[in-house]
Amino acid sequence: MKRALVTGSTGFIGRHLVRVLSEQGYQVTCLVRETSNRESLKAFSPDYRLGNLSDLDSLRRAVNGHDCVFHLAGVTKSHRVSELLRANELGARHIAQACADQRQPPTLLFASSLAAAGPSCGIGARVETDPSEPVSNYGRSKLAGERAVKGFAQQVPISIVRPPIVFGEGDRDVYNLFRGIARAGVHVIPSLRDYFFSAIHARDLSFAMLQIAESGKRETAQEMATGTYFVADEQVMTYSDLGQMIGRVLGRDQVVNLRIPHPVLCTFAAISELIGYVKGEARIVNLDKAREAKGGSWVCSTEKLKSEVGFHCVRTLATRLRQTADWYQQEGWLPASRGLLQVS
C-alpha cells in the first residue's frame, strides 16, 4: 500500500484530497498541529504527524516513510507580505528540504496557483511555458514557493500544479457568491467588463493531483516548466456566466449583476482590509484581490494536462456547482430549496 503525506489537510481542498487518496487505496497521513481541528478528517481514518512548516526537524520526521507528499498548506490572504512569503515560500522550501533529506526522497507535489502565472490576455488561455507575471502579493508569494521547491529538483522528484478558482463542499470563499445569489438574487461582479475565467471543483483537482503525482513529468533545474501543470475544467466562462449558473442551480429564474467599478472596489477593499486588521482577521475582500480583479481574464489551458497525464473532469461544471449548492443547503449554510444531488 502506498503512503501519502498531506499538508494543509484541514483546509477544504485538503479534505477533498484526503478523501480521494483514501478511496484510491492510499494510506494517508495528515500533517497537523496540536491544536488542529481534525473532526472533518475522522471519516477517512488517516494517520497523523505533528509538525509545523517553520520546524524543519518536525517535517523530516513527518515525511519519513512516505511515497509521496502533497504540499497544500499555505496562506491565501494576509495583511502582510512577510506572512505570505513565510507561509508560501519558506514553508515550501522547508517541505522540499525535508523530502531531500530522506534516504529515498518521496515524490513532492506542490500546490501553487494560477495567480503565480498571472492573468491571461483577452480570452486566450495561459500555457505553462508562458513567462510568469503575477499581479498580486499572493501570486508573487506562490511563485516564490515554486522557485524554492525547484531548487531541489535534482534531489527530489517534483511536480507543480497551478489551479484557478477552486470551489466545492466546505469552501467559504466562493460560498459568498452562492449566499448573495441565494438570499438576494444579486451577483457582484468586480469590474465593469466581462472577463473570462477558469475554475475547477476540489474533487476534480484532487484526482488531477493524484494522477500527476503518479504519472506526471517532473521539474528540472531549468526554467522549462517541465513538471508544471495548469489544472482546470475545460469550460471557460465569464464572471457573469458563473453567477447565472449558480442562480440556476439555486432555482433562481433571474440573477441581477451588480458591477463594481475598480476605484469603488479598491475603496471597499481598503475599508474591508482595515476592519480585518483591527479585528485581527484576513478578509477575502482586500486590496490584493482587487489587484487580481483589475488584471482581467484568468484562463489557463488544460492541453498539457490532457496530453501528458490523460486527465479530464468526469462531471460538468454545472453538475459540480449543483453538488456544491446541495451541500451548502444540507449543512444549513443556504436555505434548502431542492432535493439533494448525490454525485462523486
Sequence and secondary structure as in RCSB ss.txt:
>XXXX:A:sequence
MKRALVTGSTGFIGRHLVRVLSEQGYQVTCLVRETSNRESLKAFSPDYRLGNLSDLDSLRRAVNGHDCVFHLAGV
TKSHRVSELLRANELGARHIAQACADQRQPPTLLFASSLAAAGPSCGIGARVETDPSEPVSNYGRSKLAGERAVK
GFAQQVPISIVRPPIVFGEGDRDVYNLFRGIARAGVHVIPSLRDYFFSAIHARDLSFAMLQIAESGKRETAQEMA
TGTYFVADEQVMTYSDLGQMIGRVLGRDQVVNLRIPHPVLCTFAAISELIGYVKGEARIVNLDKAREAKGGSWVC
STEKLKSEVGFHCVRTLATRLRQTADWYQQEGWLPASRGLLQVS
>XXXX:A:secstr
  EEEEESTTSHHHHHHHHHHHHTT EEEEEE TT   GGGGGG  EEEE  TT HHHHHHHHTT SEEEE    
S  S HHHHHIIIIIHHHHHHHHHHTSSS  EEEEE  HHHH   STT  B TTS     SHHHHHHHHHHHHHH
TTTTTS EEEEE  EEE TT SSTHHHHHHHHHHSEEEESSSS  EE EEEHHHHHHHHHHHHHH     SSSS 
TTEEE   S  EEHHHHHHHHHHHTT S  EEEE  HHHHHHHHHHHHHHHHHHT   SSSHHHHHHHHT  B B
  HHHHHHH    SS HHHHHHHHHHHHHHTTSS   S      
